[in-house]
Amino acid sequence: MKVLITGASEGIGKAIALELAKKGHELLLLARNTEKLNLVKDMCAKEGALSASVFSVDLRDSQQISDFCQQLKELDGVINNAGIWQKKSPLDEIPESELLNVIATNLTGLISLTQKVLPLLRKSQNGFVVNISSRSGYAAQAGQSVYSATKYGVRGFTEVLREDLLDSGIRVAGIYQGGTNTQMFNKAGENFAEEKLATFIPTEELAKVVSFLIERPKGVWLPEIKVENK
Ligand SMILES: NC(=O)c1ccc[n+]([C@@H]2O[C@H](COP(=O)([O-])OP(=O)(O)OC[C@H]3O[C@@H](n4cnc5c(N)ncnc54)[C@H](OP(=O)(O)O)[C@@H]3O)[C@@H](O)[C@H]2O)c1
């Protein structure tokens, strides 16, 4: 299948790319950092991807999303994974720039990209949309007001999209995982120790869940998956 993965330059998106490469899929790898994307692309080629292409796109910029989507000729599925953390704080201490950035990346960008690839997915025999939300998309956790707003938003978007596309043949799912071992938190200034991160869900294991999901045959689907570190 031809699969677009956003946020593929590191963390969970990179792990999903490598897992899908092993299964011989055609991969479109999207993020901003071309250097890191190219490293992932080379790794995907070694793992067995049928093809892998990189696209430097800032999902906060709707023009960049449009320009990217216009290049696409066909697509089976999109894994909307790109996202950023909001450093845990009471709402009145979250800088407005961070508030806008988190919403633009995690929510507006995800919806806008999905909207623009939908015509291609409708033409596929195996169309799917997988949205990576979070445990923060169904459970309230102190200090995460803005991040949670985006992740609850992704859940609402996912559930309505699934209803809207019931007769289209396009399958829609949301993934709701707990803490996963990536640098997402520390990049936002959270300073989690490596020992703490090591107790989180391994990215490789989460990637196997996503791979299992998108390879379900027609007639079997998992519309929402909660993943915990147990
Ligand atoms: N880690 C966790 O504990 C956890 C738990 C639940 C849910 N999640 C969700 O899982 C997803 C992946 O998180 P992660 O932990 O893998 O984070 P990560 O390691 O920080 O990776 C985030 C990815 O998103 C890309 N990205 C960020 N801003 C972007 C933008 N404006 N345009 C395009 N790409 C952008 C980054 O690439 P560039 O910087 O190159 O653009 C990177 O590839 C996120 O949606 C996150 O909210 C994570």
The ligand as an SDF file (V2000), in Angstrom:
LIG
                    3D

 48 52  0  0  0  0  0  0  0  0999 V2000
    5.5190   10.3770   23.1740 N   0  0  0  0  0  0  0  0  0  0  0  0
    4.3900   10.1710   23.8560 C   0  0  0  0  0  0  0  0  0  0  0  0
    4.4110    9.8670   25.0740 O   0  0  0  0  0  0  0  0  0  0  0  0
    3.0570   10.2750   23.2000 C   0  0  0  0  0  0  0  0  0  0  0  0
    1.9330    9.7820   23.8700 C   0  0  0  0  0  0  0  0  0  0  0  0
    0.6840    9.8780   23.2720 C   0  0  0  0  0  0  0  0  0  0  0  0
    0.5660   10.4490   22.0230 C   0  0  0  0  0  0  0  0  0  0  0  0
    1.6870   10.9380   21.3770 N   0  0  0  0  0  0  0  0  0  0  0  0
    1.5070   11.5400   20.0700 C   0  0  0  0  0  0  0  0  0  0  0  0
    2.2530   10.7890   19.1330 O   0  0  0  0  0  0  0  0  0  0  0  0
    2.6480   11.6330   18.0510 C   0  0  0  0  0  0  0  0  0  0  0  0
    4.1440   11.4760   17.7840 C   0  0  0  0  0  0  0  0  0  0  0  0
    4.8150   11.9030   18.9430 O   0  0  0  0  0  0  0  0  0  0  0  0
    6.3340   11.5170   19.2430 P   0  0  0  0  0  0  0  0  0  0  0  0
    6.4020   11.1830   20.6750 O   0  0  0  0  0  0  0  0  0  0  0  0
    6.8460   10.5770   18.2460 O   0  0  0  0  0  0  0  0  0  0  0  0
    7.0170   12.9480   19.0520 O   0  0  0  0  0  0  0  0  0  0  0  0
    8.4560   13.3300   18.4290 P   0  0  0  0  0  0  0  0  0  0  0  0
    9.4330   12.2480   18.6450 O   0  0  0  0  0  0  0  0  0  0  0  0
    8.7370   14.6860   18.9760 O   0  0  0  0  0  0  0  0  0  0  0  0
    8.1380   13.4320   16.8670 O   0  0  0  0  0  0  0  0  0  0  0  0
    7.2280   14.3730   16.4090 C   0  0  0  0  0  0  0  0  0  0  0  0
    7.2220   14.3600   14.9080 C   0  0  0  0  0  0  0  0  0  0  0  0
    6.3020   15.3640   14.4360 O   0  0  0  0  0  0  0  0  0  0  0  0
    6.9670   16.1860   13.4760 C   0  0  0  0  0  0  0  0  0  0  0  0
    6.4390   17.5410   13.5200 N   0  0  0  0  0  0  0  0  0  0  0  0
    6.3640   18.3650   14.5790 C   0  0  0  0  0  0  0  0  0  0  0  0
    5.8760   19.5660   14.2130 N   0  0  0  0  0  0  0  0  0  0  0  0
    5.6260   19.4840   12.8750 C   0  0  0  0  0  0  0  0  0  0  0  0
    5.1270   20.4010   11.9210 C   0  0  0  0  0  0  0  0  0  0  0  0
    4.7930   21.6650   12.2540 N   0  0  0  0  0  0  0  0  0  0  0  0
    5.0070   19.9950   10.6410 N   0  0  0  0  0  0  0  0  0  0  0  0
    5.3610   18.7280   10.2770 C   0  0  0  0  0  0  0  0  0  0  0  0
    5.8340   17.8280   11.1530 N   0  0  0  0  0  0  0  0  0  0  0  0
    5.9770   18.2000   12.4310 C   0  0  0  0  0  0  0  0  0  0  0  0
    8.4310   16.1320   13.8860 C   0  0  0  0  0  0  0  0  0  0  0  0
    9.2900   16.3760   12.7820 O   0  0  0  0  0  0  0  0  0  0  0  0
   10.0450   17.7410   12.4410 P   0  0  0  0  0  0  0  0  0  0  0  0
   10.4680   18.3550   13.7280 O   0  0  0  0  0  0  0  0  0  0  0  0
   11.1400   17.2930   11.5440 O   0  0  0  0  0  0  0  0  0  0  0  0
    9.0110   18.5580   11.7210 O   0  0  0  0  0  0  0  0  0  0  0  0
    8.5740   14.6740   14.3090 C   0  0  0  0  0  0  0  0  0  0  0  0
    8.7970   13.8610   13.1760 O   0  0  0  0  0  0  0  0  0  0  0  0
    2.2370   13.0440   18.4350 C   0  0  0  0  0  0  0  0  0  0  0  0
    1.0050   13.3670   17.8270 O   0  0  0  0  0  0  0  0  0  0  0  0
    2.0520   12.9440   19.9420 C   0  0  0  0  0  0  0  0  0  0  0  0
    1.1540   13.9020   20.4490 O   0  0  0  0  0  0  0  0  0  0  0  0
    2.9120   10.8470   21.9320 C   0  0  0  0  0  0  0  0  0  0  0  0
  1  2  1  0
  2  3  2  0
  2  4  1  0
  4  5  1  0
  4 48  2  0
  5  6  2  0
  6  7  1  0
  7  8  2  0
  8  9  1  0
  8 48  1  0
  9 10  1  0
  9 46  1  0
 10 11  1  0
 11 12  1  0
 11 44  1  0
 12 13  1  0
 13 14  1  0
 14 15  2  0
 14 16  1  0
 14 17  1  0
 17 18  1  0
 18 19  2  0
 18 20  1  0
 18 21  1  0
 21 22  1  0
 22 23  1  0
 23 24  1  0
 23 42  1  0
 24 25  1  0
 25 26  1  0
 25 36  1  0
 26 27  1  0
 26 35  1  0
 27 28  2  0
 28 29  1  0
 29 30  1  0
 29 35  2  0
 30 31  1  0
 30 32  2  0
 32 33  1  0
 33 34  2  0
 34 35  1  0
 36 37  1  0
 36 42  1  0
 37 38  1  0
 38 39  2  0
 38 40  1  0
 38 41  1  0
 42 43  1  0
 44 45  1  0
 44 46  1  0
 46 47  1  0
M  CHG  2   8   1  16  -1
M  END
$$$$
